[in-house]
Amino acid sequence: MTTDDKATRQTMMQSALHHLQAAIELLDQAEAPGQIAAHIDLAVHQLADTLGVDLEAGLDSPTHLGLQKLATS
């Protein structure tokens, strides 16, 4: 795998993380059953682990990924 391929995969996974967080927010706003967002939250944490993101520290803290802060509910 080339460096460009790794960077592209990393970018796509970062984008997925943002979309998953947005999905949780939409479900919360729609007052959807909690277990739906709970499953997505598990995926968020697993993906964050894969990316090396510390969700507890906040995504605005310096990381080797340079992620932008995600809005959370």
HTML snippet that shows the backbone in 3Dmol.js (N, CA, C, O; Angstrom):
<script src="https://3Dmol.org/build/3Dmol-min.js"></script>
<div id="view" style="width:600px;height:400px;position:relative"></div>
<script>
const pdb = `
ATOM      1  N   MET A   1       0.848  -1.172   0.000  1.00  0.00           N
ATOM      2  CA  MET A   1       0.000   0.000   0.000  1.00  0.00           C
ATOM      3  C   MET A   1       0.898   1.241   0.000  1.00  0.00           C
ATOM      4  O   MET A   1       1.841   1.336   0.786  1.00  0.00           O
ATOM      5  N   THR A   2       0.597   2.173  -0.879  1.00  0.00           N
ATOM      6  CA  THR A   2       1.404   3.388  -0.963  1.00  0.00           C
ATOM      7  C   THR A   2       0.994   4.383   0.115  1.00  0.00           C
ATOM      8  O   THR A   2      -0.054   4.251   0.747  1.00  0.00           O
ATOM      9  N   THR A   3       1.845   5.374   0.305  1.00  0.00           N
ATOM     10  CA  THR A   3       1.558   6.422   1.288  1.00  0.00           C
ATOM     11  C   THR A   3       0.267   7.144   0.930  1.00  0.00           C
ATOM     12  O   THR A   3      -0.526   7.476   1.811  1.00  0.00           O
ATOM     13  N   ASP A   4       0.054   7.389  -0.366  1.00  0.00           N
ATOM     14  CA  ASP A   4      -1.174   8.065  -0.799  1.00  0.00           C
ATOM     15  C   ASP A   4      -2.409   7.233  -0.469  1.00  0.00           C
ATOM     16  O   ASP A   4      -3.439   7.774  -0.065  1.00  0.00           O
ATOM     17  N   ASP A   5      -2.303   5.907  -0.643  1.00  0.00           N
ATOM     18  CA  ASP A   5      -3.417   5.019  -0.316  1.00  0.00           C
ATOM     19  C   ASP A   5      -3.730   5.079   1.180  1.00  0.00           C
ATOM     20  O   ASP A   5      -4.896   5.129   1.572  1.00  0.00           O
ATOM     21  N   LYS A   6      -2.687   5.075   2.011  1.00  0.00           N
ATOM     22  CA  LYS A   6      -2.883   5.153   3.454  1.00  0.00           C
ATOM     23  C   LYS A   6      -3.520   6.479   3.837  1.00  0.00           C
ATOM     24  O   LYS A   6      -4.417   6.517   4.678  1.00  0.00           O
ATOM     25  N   ALA A   7      -3.065   7.562   3.229  1.00  0.00           N
ATOM     26  CA  ALA A   7      -3.621   8.887   3.525  1.00  0.00           C
ATOM     27  C   ALA A   7      -5.081   8.955   3.095  1.00  0.00           C
ATOM     28  O   ALA A   7      -5.909   9.536   3.797  1.00  0.00           O
ATOM     29  N   THR A   8      -5.397   8.374   1.960  1.00  0.00           N
ATOM     30  CA  THR A   8      -6.779   8.364   1.472  1.00  0.00           C
ATOM     31  C   THR A   8      -7.670   7.556   2.403  1.00  0.00           C
ATOM     32  O   THR A   8      -8.781   7.978   2.724  1.00  0.00           O
ATOM     33  N   ARG A   9      -7.192   6.404   2.834  1.00  0.00           N
ATOM     34  CA  ARG A   9      -7.964   5.573   3.765  1.00  0.00           C
ATOM     35  C   ARG A   9      -8.176   6.311   5.078  1.00  0.00           C
ATOM     36  O   ARG A   9      -9.272   6.288   5.640  1.00  0.00           O
ATOM     37  N   GLN A  10      -7.123   6.971   5.570  1.00  0.00           N
ATOM     38  CA  GLN A  10      -7.205   7.724   6.821  1.00  0.00           C
ATOM     39  C   GLN A  10      -8.239   8.842   6.693  1.00  0.00           C
ATOM     40  O   GLN A  10      -9.053   9.045   7.594  1.00  0.00           O
ATOM     41  N   THR A  11      -8.207   9.555   5.586  1.00  0.00           N
ATOM     42  CA  THR A  11      -9.154  10.645   5.353  1.00  0.00           C
ATOM     43  C   THR A  11     -10.581  10.115   5.291  1.00  0.00           C
ATOM     44  O   THR A  11     -11.499  10.718   5.847  1.00  0.00           O
ATOM     45  N   MET A  12     -10.761   8.998   4.620  1.00  0.00           N
ATOM     46  CA  MET A  12     -12.106   8.419   4.524  1.00  0.00           C
ATOM     47  C   MET A  12     -12.614   7.978   5.894  1.00  0.00           C
ATOM     48  O   MET A  12     -13.789   8.168   6.207  1.00  0.00           O
ATOM     49  N   MET A  13     -11.745   7.393   6.710  1.00  0.00           N
ATOM     50  CA  MET A  13     -12.165   6.968   8.049  1.00  0.00           C
ATOM     51  C   MET A  13     -12.459   8.168   8.944  1.00  0.00           C
ATOM     52  O   MET A  13     -13.373   8.115   9.767  1.00  0.00           O
ATOM     53  N   GLN A  14     -11.698   9.245   8.794  1.00  0.00           N
ATOM     54  CA  GLN A  14     -11.972  10.464   9.549  1.00  0.00           C
ATOM     55  C   GLN A  14     -13.339  11.033   9.158  1.00  0.00           C
ATOM     56  O   GLN A  14     -14.110  11.466  10.014  1.00  0.00           O
ATOM     57  N   SER A  15     -13.624  11.024   7.861  1.00  0.00           N
ATOM     58  CA  SER A  15     -14.918  11.490   7.377  1.00  0.00           C
ATOM     59  C   SER A  15     -16.048  10.622   7.923  1.00  0.00           C
ATOM     60  O   SER A  15     -17.090  11.139   8.324  1.00  0.00           O
ATOM     61  N   ALA A  16     -15.849   9.322   7.939  1.00  0.00           N
ATOM     62  CA  ALA A  16     -16.855   8.408   8.487  1.00  0.00           C
ATOM     63  C   ALA A  16     -17.109   8.711   9.955  1.00  0.00           C
ATOM     64  O   ALA A  16     -18.250   8.671  10.414  1.00  0.00           O
ATOM     65  N   LEU A  17     -16.039   9.016  10.697  1.00  0.00           N
ATOM     66  CA  LEU A  17     -16.189   9.357  12.114  1.00  0.00           C
ATOM     67  C   LEU A  17     -17.068  10.596  12.280  1.00  0.00           C
ATOM     68  O   LEU A  17     -17.936  10.638  13.152  1.00  0.00           O
ATOM     69  N   HIS A  18     -16.837  11.589  11.449  1.00  0.00           N
ATOM     70  CA  HIS A  18     -17.668  12.798  11.493  1.00  0.00           C
ATOM     71  C   HIS A  18     -19.132  12.476  11.175  1.00  0.00           C
ATOM     72  O   HIS A  18     -20.043  12.969  11.839  1.00  0.00           O
ATOM     73  N   HIS A  19     -19.339  11.653  10.164  1.00  0.00           N
ATOM     74  CA  HIS A  19     -20.709  11.294   9.769  1.00  0.00           C
ATOM     75  C   HIS A  19     -21.416  10.485  10.853  1.00  0.00           C
ATOM     76  O   HIS A  19     -22.607  10.678  11.098  1.00  0.00           O
ATOM     77  N   LEU A  20     -20.695   9.594  11.493  1.00  0.00           N
ATOM     78  CA  LEU A  20     -21.296   8.813  12.578  1.00  0.00           C
ATOM     79  C   LEU A  20     -21.704   9.722  13.735  1.00  0.00           C
ATOM     80  O   LEU A  20     -22.778   9.550  14.311  1.00  0.00           O
ATOM     81  N   GLN A  21     -20.850  10.688  14.074  1.00  0.00           N
ATOM     82  CA  GLN A  21     -21.194  11.637  15.139  1.00  0.00           C
ATOM     83  C   GLN A  21     -22.425  12.444  14.747  1.00  0.00           C
ATOM     84  O   GLN A  21     -23.305  12.680  15.576  1.00  0.00           O
ATOM     85  N   ALA A  22     -22.490  12.868  13.489  1.00  0.00           N
ATOM     86  CA  ALA A  22     -23.651  13.622  13.012  1.00  0.00           C
ATOM     87  C   ALA A  22     -24.915  12.765  13.066  1.00  0.00           C
ATOM     88  O   ALA A  22     -25.993  13.265  13.388  1.00  0.00           O
ATOM     89  N   ALA A  23     -24.784  11.482  12.752  1.00  0.00           N
ATOM     90  CA  ALA A  23     -25.934  10.577  12.803  1.00  0.00           C
ATOM     91  C   ALA A  23     -26.474  10.469  14.224  1.00  0.00           C
ATOM     92  O   ALA A  23     -27.687  10.461  14.433  1.00  0.00           O
ATOM     93  N   ILE A  24     -25.578  10.388  15.195  1.00  0.00           N
ATOM     94  CA  ILE A  24     -26.015  10.329  16.590  1.00  0.00           C
ATOM     95  C   ILE A  24     -26.790  11.589  16.958  1.00  0.00           C
ATOM     96  O   ILE A  24     -27.834  11.515  17.606  1.00  0.00           O
ATOM     97  N   GLU A  25     -26.284  12.734  16.547  1.00  0.00           N
ATOM     98  CA  GLU A  25     -26.968  13.995  16.835  1.00  0.00           C
ATOM     99  C   GLU A  25     -28.364  14.028  16.213  1.00  0.00           C
ATOM    100  O   GLU A  25     -29.325  14.449  16.857  1.00  0.00           O
ATOM    101  N   LEU A  26     -28.471  13.584  14.959  1.00  0.00           N
ATOM    102  CA  LEU A  26     -29.774  13.567  14.289  1.00  0.00           C
ATOM    103  C   LEU A  26     -30.740  12.618  14.991  1.00  0.00           C
ATOM    104  O   LEU A  26     -31.912  12.945  15.176  1.00  0.00           O
ATOM    105  N   LEU A  27     -30.259  11.466  15.373  1.00  0.00           N
ATOM    106  CA  LEU A  27     -31.114  10.510  16.083  1.00  0.00           C
ATOM    107  C   LEU A  27     -31.570  11.069  17.421  1.00  0.00           C
ATOM    108  O   LEU A  27     -32.724  10.890  17.811  1.00  0.00           O
ATOM    109  N   ASP A  28     -30.670  11.746  18.127  1.00  0.00           N
ATOM    110  CA  ASP A  28     -31.039  12.372  19.401  1.00  0.00           C
ATOM    111  C   ASP A  28     -32.113  13.440  19.186  1.00  0.00           C
ATOM    112  O   ASP A  28     -33.085  13.515  19.937  1.00  0.00           O
ATOM    113  N   GLN A  29     -31.928  14.253  18.165  1.00  0.00           N
ATOM    114  CA  GLN A  29     -32.903  15.308  17.872  1.00  0.00           C
ATOM    115  C   GLN A  29     -34.259  14.727  17.477  1.00  0.00           C
ATOM    116  O   GLN A  29     -35.302  15.299  17.791  1.00  0.00           O
ATOM    117  N   ALA A  30     -34.237  13.596  16.793  1.00  0.00           N
ATOM    118  CA  ALA A  30     -35.475  12.951  16.353  1.00  0.00           C
ATOM    119  C   ALA A  30     -36.105  12.120  17.463  1.00  0.00           C
ATOM    120  O   ALA A  30     -37.176  11.540  17.283  1.00  0.00           O
ATOM    121  N   GLU A  31     -35.433  12.066  18.612  1.00  0.00           N
ATOM    122  CA  GLU A  31     -35.897  11.269  19.742  1.00  0.00           C
ATOM    123  C   GLU A  31     -36.105   9.804  19.356  1.00  0.00           C
ATOM    124  O   GLU A  31     -37.081   9.166  19.751  1.00  0.00           O
ATOM    125  N   ALA A  32     -35.144   9.290  18.564  1.00  0.00           N
ATOM    126  CA  ALA A  32     -35.171   7.888  18.161  1.00  0.00           C
ATOM    127  C   ALA A  32     -34.858   7.012  19.371  1.00  0.00           C
ATOM    128  O   ALA A  32     -34.260   7.484  20.338  1.00  0.00           O
ATOM    129  N   PRO A  33     -35.250   5.759  19.327  1.00  0.00           N
ATOM    130  CA  PRO A  33     -34.926   4.862  20.439  1.00  0.00           C
ATOM    131  C   PRO A  33     -33.417   4.868  20.721  1.00  0.00           C
ATOM    132  O   PRO A  33     -32.605   4.816  19.798  1.00  0.00           O
ATOM    133  N   GLY A  34     -33.063   4.931  21.986  1.00  0.00           N
ATOM    134  CA  GLY A  34     -31.676   5.072  22.403  1.00  0.00           C
ATOM    135  C   GLY A  34     -30.750   3.972  21.948  1.00  0.00           C
ATOM    136  O   GLY A  34     -29.564   4.221  21.734  1.00  0.00           O
ATOM    137  N   GLN A  35     -31.257   2.752  21.792  1.00  0.00           N
ATOM    138  CA  GLN A  35     -30.376   1.659  21.414  1.00  0.00           C
ATOM    139  C   GLN A  35     -29.811   1.837  20.007  1.00  0.00           C
ATOM    140  O   GLN A  35     -28.762   1.276  19.690  1.00  0.00           O
ATOM    141  N   ILE A  36     -30.491   2.609  19.161  1.00  0.00           N
ATOM    142  CA  ILE A  36     -29.969   2.846  17.811  1.00  0.00           C
ATOM    143  C   ILE A  36     -28.687   3.671  17.897  1.00  0.00           C
ATOM    144  O   ILE A  36     -27.658   3.292  17.336  1.00  0.00           O
ATOM    145  N   ALA A  37     -28.754   4.795  18.601  1.00  0.00           N
ATOM    146  CA  ALA A  37     -27.570   5.642  18.764  1.00  0.00           C
ATOM    147  C   ALA A  37     -26.480   4.916  19.547  1.00  0.00           C
ATOM    148  O   ALA A  37     -25.292   5.157  19.330  1.00  0.00           O
ATOM    149  N   ALA A  38     -26.877   4.032  20.453  1.00  0.00           N
ATOM    150  CA  ALA A  38     -25.885   3.290  21.233  1.00  0.00           C
ATOM    151  C   ALA A  38     -25.026   2.402  20.335  1.00  0.00           C
ATOM    152  O   ALA A  38     -23.821   2.274  20.553  1.00  0.00           O
ATOM    153  N   HIS A  39     -25.636   1.800  19.341  1.00  0.00           N
ATOM    154  CA  HIS A  39     -24.868   0.972  18.404  1.00  0.00           C
ATOM    155  C   HIS A  39     -23.906   1.837  17.592  1.00  0.00           C
ATOM    156  O   HIS A  39     -22.763   1.447  17.353  1.00  0.00           O
ATOM    157  N   ILE A  40     -24.364   2.990  17.178  1.00  0.00           N
ATOM    158  CA  ILE A  40     -23.504   3.902  16.422  1.00  0.00           C
ATOM    159  C   ILE A  40     -22.377   4.418  17.305  1.00  0.00           C
ATOM    160  O   ILE A  40     -21.246   4.573  16.844  1.00  0.00           O
ATOM    161  N   ASP A  41     -22.682   4.684  18.577  1.00  0.00           N
ATOM    162  CA  ASP A  41     -21.658   5.146  19.503  1.00  0.00           C
ATOM    163  C   ASP A  41     -20.552   4.104  19.656  1.00  0.00           C
ATOM    164  O   ASP A  41     -19.376   4.457  19.750  1.00  0.00           O
ATOM    165  N   LEU A  42     -20.918   2.843  19.682  1.00  0.00           N
ATOM    166  CA  LEU A  42     -19.917   1.778  19.737  1.00  0.00           C
ATOM    167  C   LEU A  42     -19.018   1.850  18.501  1.00  0.00           C
ATOM    168  O   LEU A  42     -17.797   1.740  18.607  1.00  0.00           O
ATOM    169  N   ALA A  43     -19.626   2.032  17.345  1.00  0.00           N
ATOM    170  CA  ALA A  43     -18.842   2.146  16.111  1.00  0.00           C
ATOM    171  C   ALA A  43     -17.931   3.371  16.153  1.00  0.00           C
ATOM    172  O   ALA A  43     -16.794   3.310  15.684  1.00  0.00           O
ATOM    173  N   VAL A  44     -18.417   4.480  16.707  1.00  0.00           N
ATOM    174  CA  VAL A  44     -17.601   5.683  16.843  1.00  0.00           C
ATOM    175  C   VAL A  44     -16.354   5.376  17.669  1.00  0.00           C
ATOM    176  O   VAL A  44     -15.244   5.748  17.289  1.00  0.00           O
ATOM    177  N   HIS A  45     -16.541   4.702  18.789  1.00  0.00           N
ATOM    178  CA  HIS A  45     -15.400   4.402  19.654  1.00  0.00           C
ATOM    179  C   HIS A  45     -14.434   3.406  19.013  1.00  0.00           C
ATOM    180  O   HIS A  45     -13.220   3.529  19.177  1.00  0.00           O
ATOM    181  N   GLN A  46     -14.955   2.437  18.296  1.00  0.00           N
ATOM    182  CA  GLN A  46     -14.080   1.481  17.627  1.00  0.00           C
ATOM    183  C   GLN A  46     -13.288   2.156  16.514  1.00  0.00           C
ATOM    184  O   GLN A  46     -12.099   1.884  16.342  1.00  0.00           O
ATOM    185  N   LEU A  47     -13.936   3.025  15.765  1.00  0.00           N
ATOM    186  CA  LEU A  47     -13.253   3.740  14.693  1.00  0.00           C
ATOM    187  C   LEU A  47     -12.225   4.715  15.269  1.00  0.00           C
ATOM    188  O   LEU A  47     -11.119   4.835  14.743  1.00  0.00           O
ATOM    189  N   ALA A  48     -12.585   5.400  16.334  1.00  0.00           N
ATOM    190  CA  ALA A  48     -11.642   6.317  16.984  1.00  0.00           C
ATOM    191  C   ALA A  48     -10.416   5.554  17.465  1.00  0.00           C
ATOM    192  O   ALA A  48      -9.294   6.043  17.333  1.00  0.00           O
ATOM    193  N   ASP A  49     -10.617   4.365  18.020  1.00  0.00           N
ATOM    194  CA  ASP A  49      -9.480   3.537  18.447  1.00  0.00           C
ATOM    195  C   ASP A  49      -8.590   3.183  17.259  1.00  0.00           C
ATOM    196  O   ASP A  49      -7.364   3.234  17.354  1.00  0.00           O
ATOM    197  N   THR A  50      -9.214   2.826  16.150  1.00  0.00           N
ATOM    198  CA  THR A  50      -8.462   2.491  14.935  1.00  0.00           C
ATOM    199  C   THR A  50      -7.635   3.680  14.459  1.00  0.00           C
ATOM    200  O   THR A  50      -6.502   3.519  14.006  1.00  0.00           O
ATOM    201  N   LEU A  51      -8.215   4.878  14.567  1.00  0.00           N
ATOM    202  CA  LEU A  51      -7.538   6.097  14.115  1.00  0.00           C
ATOM    203  C   LEU A  51      -6.563   6.646  15.147  1.00  0.00           C
ATOM    204  O   LEU A  51      -5.767   7.532  14.839  1.00  0.00           O
ATOM    205  N   GLY A  52      -6.620   6.129  16.357  1.00  0.00           N
ATOM    206  CA  GLY A  52      -5.754   6.638  17.413  1.00  0.00           C
ATOM    207  C   GLY A  52      -6.245   7.935  18.016  1.00  0.00           C
ATOM    208  O   GLY A  52      -5.455   8.724  18.535  1.00  0.00           O
ATOM    209  N   VAL A  53      -7.556   8.161  17.950  1.00  0.00           N
ATOM    210  CA  VAL A  53      -8.166   9.381  18.485  1.00  0.00           C
ATOM    211  C   VAL A  53      -8.642   9.118  19.908  1.00  0.00           C
ATOM    212  O   VAL A  53      -9.315   8.121  20.168  1.00  0.00           O
ATOM    213  N   ASP A  54      -8.293  10.007  20.822  1.00  0.00           N
ATOM    214  CA  ASP A  54      -8.748   9.924  22.205  1.00  0.00           C
ATOM    215  C   ASP A  54     -10.004  10.777  22.342  1.00  0.00           C
ATOM    216  O   ASP A  54      -9.914  11.997  22.480  1.00  0.00           O
ATOM    217  N   LEU A  55     -11.163  10.149  22.306  1.00  0.00           N
ATOM    218  CA  LEU A  55     -12.425  10.887  22.390  1.00  0.00           C
ATOM    219  C   LEU A  55     -12.588  11.589  23.729  1.00  0.00           C
ATOM    220  O   LEU A  55     -13.224  12.641  23.804  1.00  0.00           O
ATOM    221  N   GLU A  56     -12.020  11.017  24.786  1.00  0.00           N
ATOM    222  CA  GLU A  56     -12.134  11.622  26.117  1.00  0.00           C
ATOM    223  C   GLU A  56     -11.356  12.927  26.202  1.00  0.00           C
ATOM    224  O   GLU A  56     -11.752  13.840  26.926  1.00  0.00           O
ATOM    225  N   ALA A  57     -10.249  13.021  25.467  1.00  0.00           N
ATOM    226  CA  ALA A  57      -9.425  14.234  25.493  1.00  0.00           C
ATOM    227  C   ALA A  57     -10.054  15.335  24.658  1.00  0.00           C
ATOM    228  O   ALA A  57      -9.678  16.500  24.785  1.00  0.00           O
ATOM    229  N   GLY A  58     -10.996  14.985  23.815  1.00  0.00           N
ATOM    230  CA  GLY A  58     -11.599  15.964  22.924  1.00  0.00           C
ATOM    231  C   GLY A  58     -10.828  16.017  21.626  1.00  0.00           C
ATOM    232  O   GLY A  58      -9.600  15.930  21.611  1.00  0.00           O
ATOM    233  N   LEU A  59     -11.548  16.157  20.558  1.00  0.00           N
ATOM    234  CA  LEU A  59     -10.900  16.123  19.254  1.00  0.00           C
ATOM    235  C   LEU A  59     -10.244  17.443  18.897  1.00  0.00           C
ATOM    236  O   LEU A  59      -9.620  17.551  17.841  1.00  0.00           O
ATOM    237  N   ASP A  60     -10.371  18.459  19.758  1.00  0.00           N
ATOM    238  CA  ASP A  60      -9.681  19.702  19.461  1.00  0.00           C
ATOM    239  C   ASP A  60      -8.283  19.727  20.070  1.00  0.00           C
ATOM    240  O   ASP A  60      -7.520  20.669  19.855  1.00  0.00           O
ATOM    241  N   SER A  61      -7.950  18.674  20.841  1.00  0.00           N
ATOM    242  CA  SER A  61      -6.603  18.611  21.389  1.00  0.00           C
ATOM    243  C   SER A  61      -5.650  18.153  20.287  1.00  0.00           C
ATOM    244  O   SER A  61      -6.070  17.484  19.343  1.00  0.00           O
ATOM    245  N   PRO A  62      -4.374  18.509  20.402  1.00  0.00           N
ATOM    246  CA  PRO A  62      -3.432  18.103  19.351  1.00  0.00           C
ATOM    247  C   PRO A  62      -3.343  16.585  19.252  1.00  0.00           C
ATOM    248  O   PRO A  62      -3.156  15.898  20.256  1.00  0.00           O
ATOM    249  N   THR A  63      -3.475  16.079  18.055  1.00  0.00           N
ATOM    250  CA  THR A  63      -3.281  14.640  17.811  1.00  0.00           C
ATOM    251  C   THR A  63      -2.423  14.499  16.572  1.00  0.00           C
ATOM    252  O   THR A  63      -2.228  15.457  15.825  1.00  0.00           O
ATOM    253  N   HIS A  64      -1.921  13.322  16.363  1.00  0.00           N
ATOM    254  CA  HIS A  64      -1.113  13.088  15.169  1.00  0.00           C
ATOM    255  C   HIS A  64      -1.973  13.072  13.913  1.00  0.00           C
ATOM    256  O   HIS A  64      -1.444  13.061  12.801  1.00  0.00           O
ATOM    257  N   LEU A  65      -3.302  13.070  14.077  1.00  0.00           N
ATOM    258  CA  LEU A  65      -4.194  13.042  12.926  1.00  0.00           C
ATOM    259  C   LEU A  65      -4.620  14.428  12.480  1.00  0.00           C
ATOM    260  O   LEU A  65      -5.029  14.601  11.331  1.00  0.00           O
ATOM    261  N   GLY A  66      -4.538  15.402  13.342  1.00  0.00           N
ATOM    262  CA  GLY A  66      -4.964  16.747  12.993  1.00  0.00           C
ATOM    263  C   GLY A  66      -6.444  16.854  12.710  1.00  0.00           C
ATOM    264  O   GLY A  66      -6.849  17.597  11.815  1.00  0.00           O
ATOM    265  N   LEU A  67      -7.265  16.125  13.456  1.00  0.00           N
ATOM    266  CA  LEU A  67      -8.708  16.175  13.240  1.00  0.00           C
ATOM    267  C   LEU A  67      -9.301  17.481  13.741  1.00  0.00           C
ATOM    268  O   LEU A  67      -8.798  18.082  14.691  1.00  0.00           O
ATOM    269  N   GLN A  68     -10.357  17.906  13.104  1.00  0.00           N
ATOM    270  CA  GLN A  68     -11.126  19.037  13.578  1.00  0.00           C
ATOM    271  C   GLN A  68     -12.046  18.547  14.673  1.00  0.00           C
ATOM    272  O   GLN A  68     -12.393  17.367  14.707  1.00  0.00           O
ATOM    273  N   LYS A  69     -12.447  19.432  15.569  1.00  0.00           N
ATOM    274  CA  LYS A  69     -13.350  19.058  16.654  1.00  0.00           C
ATOM    275  C   LYS A  69     -14.716  18.674  16.084  1.00  0.00           C
ATOM    276  O   LYS A  69     -15.254  19.359  15.215  1.00  0.00           O
ATOM    277  N   LEU A  70     -15.256  17.583  16.581  1.00  0.00           N
ATOM    278  CA  LEU A  70     -16.597  17.144  16.204  1.00  0.00           C
ATOM    279  C   LEU A  70     -17.603  17.742  17.158  1.00  0.00           C
ATOM    280  O   LEU A  70     -17.350  17.851  18.358  1.00  0.00           O
ATOM    281  N   ALA A  71     -18.734  18.125  16.626  1.00  0.00           N
ATOM    282  CA  ALA A  71     -19.819  18.588  17.488  1.00  0.00           C
ATOM    283  C   ALA A  71     -20.421  17.372  18.184  1.00  0.00           C
ATOM    284  O   ALA A  71     -20.662  16.342  17.555  1.00  0.00           O
ATOM    285  N   THR A  72     -20.659  17.500  19.476  1.00  0.00           N
ATOM    286  CA  THR A  72     -21.280  16.414  20.217  1.00  0.00           C
ATOM    287  C   THR A  72     -22.513  16.936  20.926  1.00  0.00           C
ATOM    288  O   THR A  72     -22.622  18.124  21.229  1.00  0.00           O
ATOM    289  N   SER A  73     -23.423  16.042  21.179  1.00  0.00           N
ATOM    290  CA  SER A  73     -24.643  16.474  21.859  1.00  0.00           C
ATOM    291  C   SER A  73     -24.531  16.305  23.337  1.00  0.00           C
ATOM    292  O   SER A  73     -25.470  16.621  24.068  1.00  0.00           O
TER     293      SER A  73
END
`;
const viewer = $3Dmol.createViewer("view");
viewer.addModel(pdb, "pdb");
viewer.setStyle({}, {cartoon: {color: "spectrum"}});
viewer.zoomTo();
viewer.render();
</script>
